[in-house]
Amino acid sequence: MKILGCLFLFFCHTQAFAQINKSATKEKWHYTGLVQGGIIVGANKEEYTVQTIHGIRHNKLILGIGVGIDNYLIAGFPIVAHGQYLLGRKEKTGFVYIQGGPQLPWKKNDWKEKFSDQYRYKLKTGWLAESGIGYQIPMGKLKLISSIGYSIKQVSYEEQQVFWIGPIFPFQPEPSYDKKQLTTRRLVFKLGIGF
């Protein structure tokens, strides 16, 4: 009877240990990625955006770093820290997300919206912040991901003040620059593939 009791305790102990190891395996951090494109809609116009985000996932939490192209008004490359929280336990679920970071201008001295005087501007690094909701649907090992969000993009720039004295004077004064900021608020619709 003692031997049977010892075997029973040993069996229960190994089963409990196996369950602990199985749950520990489920909760490990693992790699996740996302490639998406979409449309930005603001007060002035509609433009495209593309983005890739790579990071790690633990249960319902995803943390990552992303880079993309934001072509709205002043084209640039946003580099963002991304956080996402899944609302359900299954792979087919909704989520909320937030991201933000610096916005690097595409070209430093080329602002196409300004037409003839576009080269009077020195574009500086700005910032981008976005939050929203979305839904993911599994497709084998991949996921189809759609989202809608609200985004704020701020661009800093220096505008050259032009003074023309006339043809009588042999020199023109050194150009001076005024520092300014442009803030845009937009809706962002994205569709992508997660892996």
N, C-alpha and C positions, 0 to 999 in steps of 0.2 A: 504494500500500500504506500510506503514511503517513496519507493521508486516511482510509482505512478503519479504521486503528488508532485515530486520533483520534476518529472517530465512535463506535467501539466503547467507548472510555473515557468519552466524553461520555454515551452511552446508559446505561452501567453506573453512572455517577455520579448521573444523574437518577433512575434506579430506586432506588438506595440512599437518596437523599434523600427520595424519595416514601415508602419504607418507614419511614424515621425519622419523617417527619411523621405517617404513619398510626398508628404506635405511640405517638407523643406525644399524638395526639388521643384515643386510647383511655384514656390514663392521667390525663386532666384530672379535676379535681374537678367534680362536678355536683350539682345539688339533688336531694334525696330527701325523701319525707314518709311518714307512717304515721298512720292513725287506727284505734284499737282499743278494744275493750271486753272485760270479763271478770268473773270471779268470784274473790273473795278468800276463802280458807278458813283459819280460825284455830281456836284452842282454844275461843273463846267463841261464834262464830257464823259465818255466811257473809254476805257483802255484795258489792255491785257496785263496779266501777271502770271509768272511761273515761279515755282518754288520747290526746293527739295529739303527735307528735314531728316536728320539721322540722329538716333539717340538710343536710350534704354527704356525698358518697360519692366515694372514690378506690379503685379496684380492689375489694378485699375489705373495706375499712374504711369504716364509717359513723360520723360524729360529729354529734350534734345536741342540741337543747334541747327539752324537753317540758313540757307542763302538763296537768293532769288533775283528776279528782275521785276521791278515795279515801274511801269511805263506811264504812270498817271502824271500829267502836267510836266513835271521835271523827272526825266528817266533816271533811275538809279538802281543800285544793288543793296537791298536791305540784308543785313546780317543779324539774325534774331536768335534769342533764347526762347525756346518753345516749351510750354507745359500743357498737358492734356489729361483730363480725368474722364474715364469711361463710366457711364451711368448704370450699366448693367453688368452682370457676371458673364454673360454669353458673348460670343464674338459678334453677333448681330445686335448692335446696341447704339444708343445715342452717346454723345460726349459733349463736353464743354472744353474750350481751349483759350489760351492767352499767349501772346508772343510780343516781343519788342526788342529793339536794338537800334544800332546806328544805320543810317541811310547814306551810302556813298554815292555821289553824283556820277552819272554816266560819263559826262565831259565837264571839265572845270569851267570852260568859258563859252559854252554854247547853249543858249536858251531859245529853242525854236519858236516858242510862243511869242517872243518879242519882235519877230520879223526883222526889220531893217537895223535895229540897234541891238541885236542879240549878243554881240561880242562885248558889250559894256558891262557884263555881269560876271562876277567871279563866284561860282557856286561852291558852297562849303558843305561839309558833312552835316547832315541833319539827323532826325530820328523817326522811327516808325513804331506805333503801338497798335495792336489789334486783339480783339476778343470776339468769341462767337460760339455757335453751337453747330453740331453736325451729326451725321449718322454713318455707320459703317456696316457693310454687308459682306460676309465672307464669300470668296470665289475660289475654292480650293485652298491653296497656300497663300493666296493674295486676298486683299480686301478692297472693295470699291468704297471710296470715301467721298462724301459730299458735305459741304459746309457753307454757312452764311455767317458773315461777321461784320463788325463795325470797326473801321480803321481810321487812325489819325496819323498823318504824315506831316512833319514840319521840316522845311528846308531853309537853311540860312544862306544868305548871299550878300555880296557887296556890290552896290551899284555905282558905277563911275559917274561922277558929276562932270559934265562937259561944259567948258567955258570957251567961247570963241571970241577972241579980242578983235580980230579983223586982219586984213592983209597988210596993214601999215606996220605992225609990230613984227620983228624978225623971229620972235620966240613965242611959244604958247606955254602957259603955266603947267606945272606938274599936275596930273590928274589926281583928284581926291575921290575917296570912296565912302559911301554911306552904308552902314551895316543894317540889314533888314532881315525879316523872317516872313515866310509864307506858310500858313497852316491850312491843310486840306482835310476835310472829313468825308469819308466815303463808305459805301457798302461794298463788300467783297463776296462774290460767289465763286466757290472753288469746287473742282471735281478732280479726284486723283486715285492713285493706286498705292495701297499700303502693303508692306511686306515685313 
